[in-house]
Amino acid sequence: MSTGQTVLLGAIAGFTIFLGLPMGRLQGGSRALRTFLNGVSAGILVFLFFDILANATAPVEQAVTDRAWGHLAAVATFYVVGLGVGLLGLLYVGRAWRRRSPEASFGPGAMAIAETDQVRSDALRVGMSIATGIGLHNFSEGLAIGQAAHAGEVSLAALLVIGFALHNATEGFGIVGPLTAAGVRATWGWLLLAGLIGGGPTFVGALVGTAFTSDLVFVAFLALAAGAILYVIAELFTAGRRLSWEITLWGIFVGFVIGLATELVVVAAGV
């Protein structure tokens, strides 16, 4: 398989994320519906978080099994540091984002406008944080596609594309869930940027994966993704408690089942 064909497969797998993003243009709907959709977004991310951790931990466990202590020290360091940077990095980026918000003017009307702007800003920030976490995860998926193609395992590469494309289609909705919950309508430009950040790394990872194989890079990006997604899950849970914890839990359950269903399809395909 040529590099061009491999990169094309990575692009197909990554850009199915755009299928779910138009939900970010929806506006209105009852408070209960918006709360439920926020929960569904959180549920998809919860499943994704466990799936990512399982894949990131496998090389660490393999190093222990092989008694490869030097490799274990390296891969474990990348794992721990990546998780910490992904989790705490978004915290400090979020603080910096808030500091850049303009100061509110005095007066009831100005305060109401400022609060509305803050809700919109927070929703867009959380949505872009989700896109960042998913993008880090999708880079590792692209690596898997590129490495399979580079090894001449064309059928495996094709199956990986099918499976990852299914996953990414649901991840698009995961990005815009917080916007739906807040009643914020994203611009097409914002959705395009979020899609490129979330899906584009699959394309880049496939390109990199054709050149070399590295457990350290694979684990580092998965750990970064896990940390970022864990941060966002906490944000969505906080919003869910404020809206309706009961409806949020139902949404989380449904979202988790959706994530599980796409994973089972991938397993059934033999990936």
Residue, then its C-alpha position, 0 to 999 in steps of 0.5 A: m500500500s502506497t503512502g498516499q493510499t494510507v494517508l487517504l485511509g487515515a483521512i476517511a477514518g478521521f473526517t467522519i467526525f464531521l457527521g455528528l458536528p452539525m448537531g452544534r447548529l441546533q437551537g432551542g429544545s426543552r431544558a430536559l432534552r438539552t440536559f439529556l444530550n449533555g449526558v449522552s455526550a458525557g457517556i460517549l466520553v466515559f466509554l472512550f476514556f476507559d477504551i483509551l486507558a485500556n490501550a495505553t496500559a497494554p504496552v506498560e503491562q507487556a513491558v512488565t511481562d517481558r521483564a523489560w525494566g528499562h523499557l518499562a521505566a520509559v513507557a511508564t514515564f510517558y504514561v504518567v506524564g502524558l496523563g498529568v499534562g492532558l488533565l492539568g493542562l486543560l485546567y490552566v488553559g481554561r483559566a487563561w481563557r477566562r482571564r482574557s474575557p472582557e470585564a463586565s460593565f456596571g448595570p443590570g442589563a450589562m451584567a445579564i449580557a456578560e453572563t450570557d457571553q460567559v455561558r457561551s464562552d464556557a460552552l465553546r471552551v469545553g467543546m474545543s477541549i473535547a475536540t483536543g482530547i479526541g484529536l490526541h486519541n485519534f492521532s494514536e488511531g492514525l498511527a495504528i492505521g499507518q503502521a498496519a499499512h507499512a507492515g503490508e497488512v492491508s486488510l487489517a488497515a482497512l478494518l481499522v479504518i472502518g472501525f475508527a470511522l464508526h467511532n469518530a462519527t459518534e465523537g462529533f456529537g460528543i464535541v457539541g454536546p456541551l453547546t447543546a446543553a447550554g443552548v449555544r449555536a456554534t458557527w460553521g467556522w467553529l465547527l470546521l475548526a473543531g472537526l479539524i482538531g478532532g479528526g485531522p490528527t487521524f490523517v497526520g497519525a497515519l502519515v507518521g505511522t508509515a515512517f516509524t513505529s514507537d510504543l512511547v509515542f503511542v502511549a504518550f498520545l493515548a495518555l494525553a487524550a485520557g487526561a484531557i477527556l477525564y477533565v472534560i468529563a468532570e466539566l460535563f458532570t458538573a453541568g449535569r448536576r446543575l441541570s438535572w442529575e437524574i436526566t444526566l445519568w440517563g443520558i450517560f447510560v445511553g451514551f455509554v451504550i452507544g460507545l459500546a455498540t460501536e466498539l462491538v461492531v469493530v470487534a465483530a469486524g475482526v479488528 
